[in-house]
């Protein structure tokens, strides 16, 4: 999976914030990547995008035991042009 993310999607992370507790490590990061038609939709190949991410890791001692991640896929799709941006203009009733 990491090979696909790194070599096909060209994902790179910039760490925005990181902190830890006794059994958690939390990372907030900005991912940059390159569109791939088969993944993101026709016409996205080679287009750059950014998305905010949050990763939460549960630790057991010095080992990572679990991972939960949240990614702004909607924002990435809007940047790549496969979904329209939401229209927040008031609607007449």
C-alpha angles and dihedrals in degrees: 000000000000091000090056093047093047103037104029104031091031090220116180125176131217110197111231099175138355134182139160140209129189092287107010138068116194123195126186110193144162114235122205121195147155124254120249119197094219091053106030102027139268116318097023099099111129096001114133123231141174130212135180116238139186122200124190119191124192112212134205107198106308094340130092107237104176140007132205121184137187121195131182095236092157091058090048092051091050090051091049091050099240093114129035120244113255116264108227095179114128113263121224111242 
